Amino acid sequence: MEVFDARHVYEQLLAIKNYQRKPYYEVKFQDQYQHIFARQVKDESAIAVIRHQQQEQAKQELTQYHESAITNVKTAKRHSAPPKLLDLSNLASILAPRGYNAKEVLSTYQKMYEAKIVSYPRTDDSKISLAQFKQLLPLVPAIASVAGVDQALLTHKQPRFTHVTTGSVDHGANRPGTKVPSSLGSLAKYGKSGPAIYEVVAKNYLAMLGEDYVFNHVTAELADYRDFKTAFNVPVALNYKLIFDSSRQISDDEAEGKVNGRLGKTATPFIFEGANKKPVKPTMKWLMNYLQKHQIGTGATRVSTISDYGRYYGTVKRA
């Protein structure tokens, strides 16, 4: 796995070096609240029809359209459960932008495990057992106090099947240990990343005790051009996201901006300029996500492998 990972980092750096921006121009619509209406096509031949290589071609197509009323507006209330418990590689990728490399996280986590502050680090389990859930439940108020989590958010006290199994586990997923520290600051004696490790592990665990995130999913289309559609989510109740949202922390994508929940009455055509996506820099987060996506190694072995890459680690940025 080591040789493969190093080669992949090299290939990514090479792709960045050789990247050439290739712009394209596409007709889209926009309402007064910046909601974009576009044609949703995935077939390569269909994409080629609506995306023009020359701006003049897009301008010519633009003459075929006029301002249109927005219609068929639908709102559906939806909810999503908290993300799964973190493995060690996800934890390392979250902590990397804070300045903690893989070797530091692995070493400090091991010391904290030996002190029973956190659970076994090299686990393959993605869930905890029902017994482990019940064992930690009485400690939740103390864990929340140390991690700085509002206990009023921890109202989902029943085990979630997405996080807790009635079957057997070897060690159980990463979680706080049975010994609750007096404070985050006291954990610095195990390593400089100690306070950050516990804060993330504790908040991620406590998030499953928060209620589901609730949002309205809004869809609409144009009255005169039914192929142009929009869709967006409007938060109703953040719930577990107020505790910790690991999916956003792990993602390589840029954070989404705030969405206006209002929808205009009409939308106006314009020419959107896009381009082929530039390869992202090979950060720790990027590499961890790549290994996880391709199911290479366990969470612990991924971190161990990256921590051994001292000879080229400088090319893998922390952010």
C-alpha positions, -999 to +999 in steps of 0.1 A: +000+000+000+029+024+007+043+024-028+008+028-043+000+058-020+032+076-029+026+071-066-009+084-062+004+116-045+029+120-073+002+116-100-019+142-083+009+167-082+016+160-118-020+165-127-019+199-110+013+209-128-002+199-162-036+214-156-049+237-183-081+256-178-107+249-205-137+273-201-172+265-213-203+287-216-238+275-207-272+293-207-288+292-172-315+312-154-313+330-121-340+345-098-337+375-076-325+354-047-296+339-066-312+305-072-299+289-104-321+271-128-302+247-151-308+217-173-298+185-156-280+162-180-254+135-174-249+120-208-217+132-223-233+139-257-261+159-240-236+179-220-218+188-252-250+202-267-257+227-238-220+236-230-204+257-257-167+261-261-171+296-276-189+324-258-204+336-291-222+303-295-237+307-260-248+343-268-265+330-299-284+304-279-293+330-253-314+349-279-338+320-278-349+326-242-367+352-223-376+359-186-399+331-174-422+326-145-412+300-119-437+272-114-443+238-099-427+248-066-427+218-042-415+217-006-408+184+012-397+182+048-368+158+052-344+148+079-310+132+082-294+112+110-259+120+124-229+107+104-213+075+116-186+073+143-152+084+131-124+060+124-088+070+131-081+081+096-110+105+096-100+118+130-064+125+116-078+143+085-100+165+107-070+174+130-045+179+102-056+215+094-051+223+130-014+215+126-013+179+140+003+153+117-006+117+115+024+105+137+015+130+165-022+119+164-014+082+164+011+085+192-010+107+214-042+087+209-023+055+219-013+071+252-048+084+259-061+049+252-037+034+277-050+059+302-086+048+294-095+083+281-105+070+247-112+036+232-090+012+214-075+030+184-068+002+159-104-010+158-120-022+125-155-017+140-177+011+126-204+007+154-204+001+191-223-027+210-255-021+229-235-029+261-209-002+253-237+023+245-253+017+279-219+018+296-212+053+284-248+067+288-243+077+325-210+094+316-226+116+289-232+147+311-196+147+322-182+141+287-204+169+273-192+193+300-156+186+292-162+189+254-182+221+257-215+206+244-249+219+255-266+190+273-300+203+262-292+191+227-286+155+239-322+143+239-320+112+216-311+087+244-322+056+225-295+037+205-295+044+168-291+013+146-268+033+124-243+036+153-252+008+177-254-029+170-271-057+189-246-081+175-210-086+186-180-062+180-143-068+186-135-034+203-162-011+191-159+021+171-137+050+183-154+068+212-146+084+246-132+060+272-147+052+306-123+077+324-136+112+318-108+139+321-112+169+343-107+193+314-095+194+278-063+212+289-054+184+313-049+161+282-019+180+269+003+158+290-004+129+266+007+150+236+000+184+221-030+170+201-045+155+232-072+182+239-081+183+202-084+145+199-108+143+229-129+173+218-134+158+183-140+122+195-164+133+223-184+157+201-186+131+173-199+105+198-223+129+214-238+140+180-256+106+178-275+117+210-288+147+192-320+148+171-320+144+134-312+174+112-345+187+097-347+206+065-371+216+037-361+203+002-374+228-023-377+221-061-391+243-089-389+247-126-396+274-152-430+277-167-418+284-203-388+261-202-395+230-182-360+215-186-346+243-164-350+233-128-336+242-094-334+224-060-321+236-026-323+228+011-335+252+038-326+243+074-355+239+098-337+225+129-300+220+130-301+197+160-271+173+159-253+197+136-251+221+166-230+194+183-207+182+156-210+176+118-182+152+109-194+149+073-186+185+066-153+183+085-142+153+064-154+165+030-129+178+005-156+201-010-157+237+000-184+247+025-217+257+010-228+293+014-260+303+032-291+295+010-319+320+008-351+302+016-372+325-006-379+318-042-385+345-068-415+348-090-395+349-123-360+340-135-338+357-161-315+339-186-277+346-185-245+330-197-227+310-171-189+305-175-175+273-161-144+253-166-129+218-162-122+212-125-087+218-113-072+189-094-071+195-057-039+197-037-029+164-021-037+173+015-039+149+044-077+150+042-076+143+004-053+113+008-073+098+037-105+102+017-089+085-013-078+055+008-112+052+024-131+055-009-111+027-024-112+007+009-075+006+012-065-005+047-083+002+080-086+036+097-056+028+119-034+014+091-041+044+070-029+067+097+001+045+104+011+044+068+008+082+064+028+087+096+056+067+080+058+090+050+082+114+066+104+114+035+078+131+013+052+143+038+061+179+031+044+175-003+011+164+015-002+196+030-021+195+063-050+217+053 
